Amino acid sequence: MSAALRIEDGDPLLAEMAAQGFARIPGEVMEARLGLAPAELDAFAASWERLETDRFMADGGRYRRRRHANFSARAGVPGHVRNPHRAHFQAVVHNSLNGGVERWFAPMEDAVGGGAALNALLDLGRSVADAGTPGADWFVEVHQFRIEAAAGAPGFPTPEGVHHDGVDYVLIGMVARTNLAGGETLITDDGGTELARFTLLDRLDTAFIDDQRVMHGVTPVQPVDPALPSCRDVLVITWKRAGG
């Protein structure tokens, strides 16, 4: 892990996480931390054009495209190791719409899963997780999401509502917004009290969430110009203590 991706005591990101259970990093700050060439980020973002339709939406919607991968990270061992492809599963308590079933999504492309952009994001996110829970082994899931919207047919980034993911830490990173209105991120406590409301707008605008402490959700999206395509592309990475 490069020095830029290490999280040191006193880092404002860790201070925000400790104080409120979530933190935000503007895109330009994330880009500087990751230290990636613009061409690497462009190629990473272009892979969202090759996602496949999520056919497990219990509401019957076809507004979501995605790919999925899972990794392991062992305490004291740098990096993440990609595991064989597997189903994504959430308990109904964490996903009242789509929980309780194994969902087999298209696998993340090898070039994306092994690429510099994703690995830099994995390393930075892991440093946050390790700081919050030192000495843990991690099971890590990575989701590429595209939410599409059309005139009269909004898209729902979190159709299950404000929720916990049932993990320890979550990274949500904006990749692109195209002809889009809406898509506000909401952070609440378990009682539903709103703690924050913000919109990830620019590439690499990022939110880190302590999933044990706070809940999150995203408001529906719709096109600004109803005659043009509209979509919201995001990356979601979760870290869960292995065996937890």
N, C-alpha and C positions, 0 to 999 in steps of 0.2 A: 504494500500500500504506500503510495507516495505521501510525502509530508503534507501536501495540500489536502489530502483526504483524511488525515488523522484529526480526531477531535480531542483537543486538550482541555484540561480543567480551566474554567473561566470563559470558555467559548460562549458567546451570546446564544447560540443555538441550544446548548445544554442548559443554560440558565432559563431560557423560555420554557423548555420542556419540563424542567424541575418545578417551575413556578406555576404553570397552568395546564400541563399535560398535552400541549401542542405547541408547534412553532412554525413560522413561515420564513421562507427564504426567497427573495426576489430572483427572477431568472438570471439577471446579469451577475448576481453574486454566486449563484449555483454554477454558472458557466465558468466563472473565474476559479471556483474551488475545484471543479472537475478537471480543468486544464486540457480540454479536448479541442482539437482542431475543428473549425466550422464545417469542414467536409464530413467529418465523422458524425457530427450531430445531424447534418442534412441527410446522410444515408440512414441513420437511425430513424429519423422522423419519416422518411420515405417508406419504411417497412409497414407503416400503418395503412398504406394503400393495399396491402396484401393480406389483411385480416379476413377471417371467415365468419359467416353469420352464426350468432349464438342461437341454437335451436332448442335451448332448455328454458325459455322464458315461459313461466306458468301463466302469465297474462296473455299469451299468444302473440306478443309483440315480435317484430323482426327489425327493430330499430337498433340493435346492438350487434357489433362485430367484435371478435376478440381472438387472441391467441394466449397460450398459457405455458409456463414452464415451472419446474421446481428444482431447488438447489439445497445443498446442505453446507453448513459452516461449523467447523469444530473449534472449540475454545483453544486459543493459543496457536491455531493454524491459520495463516493468512488465506484470504480468498474464499470463494464459493465453488463447490463442485456440483455440476449439473447431474441430476438423477434421471433415471429412465422416466419416460412420460407416464403420467398417472392422472386419474380423475381428480377434479376439484370437488371437495365436499364441505358443506357447512351445515351445522345443526339448524333445525327450524327456529330455535330460540335466537339465532343470530341472523337468519335470513328467512323471514316469515313467508316470502313469496316463492323462492326457489330452493330453500333448504330441504334437507332430509333425503336427497338423492345424489348419486354420483353423476357428475357432469363432466363429460369427456369433450374438452375443447380442442381445437386444432393446436398442434404444438408450435411453440415459437421457433422460427427459422434458426438453423444452426449458426448462421453468420451473425444474427442478431444476439442470440444467447451467448455466443463467444466473443462478441465484439467489444471494442474499447469503451463505447458509450455505456452500455449496460453494466459492464464490470466496474466502471468508475462509480456509477450510481449505487451498485450493490455494496461496494467498499465503503462509500461515504455513509450510506444508511446503516450498514453494520456497525460502524463506529459509534453511531448514536445508540443503537440497540445495546452494544457492549458497555457503553458508559452507563446506561440505565440499569442493566442487568449483567454485571461482570461475571465472567466465567461460564456463560451459558453456551451450550451447543444449540444451533439454530436450524429449524426447518423453514425454508424460505420459498414463497410462491411469488411469481412474477406474472402480471396480467397486462396485456395490451388491450385497451378498450377503444372502440370508436362508437359513439352514440350519434345516430343520424336523426334528423328532423326534417319535416316537410310542412308545407302550409296545411293547417288543420290536423296535423299529425305530429304532435310534440314528441321529443325523445326524453327518456327517463334515465338519468345516470344511476340513480339509486331507487329503483321502483319499490324496494322493500322499505323505504323510509329511512329516517335517522336510526342508526344502528351501531352496535359493536361488530367487529369482524370475527371475534373469537380468537384473536392472536395477541401478541404483546405490543408490537410496534408496526406502524403503517407509514409508508412513504407514498404520497400522491403527487405526481409531477405532470404539469401541463406539457403537452407536445405541440398541439395546434388547435386553434379555434377558427372555423371557417364559416363566415356568414351566420354568426350565432348570436342569439340573445339569451339571457338566463344563465343557468349553470352556477349559481351561487353555492359555495360550500358553507354548511352550517356546522358549528361545533356546539354541543350541549352537554350538560351533566346528565346523570342517570335519571334525574327527576324531570328532564325536559327543559330546564332553564337554559336559555341561549347564552353561550359564552362568547361566541364570535360568529361573524358572518362576513365572508369575503369572496372575491372572485379571482380564480387563477386565470390570468389573461395571456401573459407572454410565455414564450417557450422557456421551459425549465422553471417557471414559477412553481414552487414546491411547498407542500405542507407535510410536516412530520407529526404523527399522532401517537400518543400513548393510549393504546386501545383498551387497556385495563381501567383507565381513569376517565376517559371522555368518549362520547358518541359522535358520529359524523354522518352527514348526508349531503346531497346535492340537489338543488331545485331543477325542475324540468327545463329543457331547452327548446327553442324554436328558431326558425330562420328569420334573419333581419329582412332579407329580400325573398319573398315567397317563391320567386321564379328561379332561384338559384339553389344549388346543392348546399346543405348545411350539415356540419358535423363537429363533434367535440372529441379530440384524441387525447387520451391520458395514459400514463403508466402508473400502475399500482404495484407496490412491492410490500409484502408482509413478512415479518419475522416472528416465529413462534418457537418457544423453548421446546427443543426436541424431547418427546416423551411427555410433554405437558398437556 
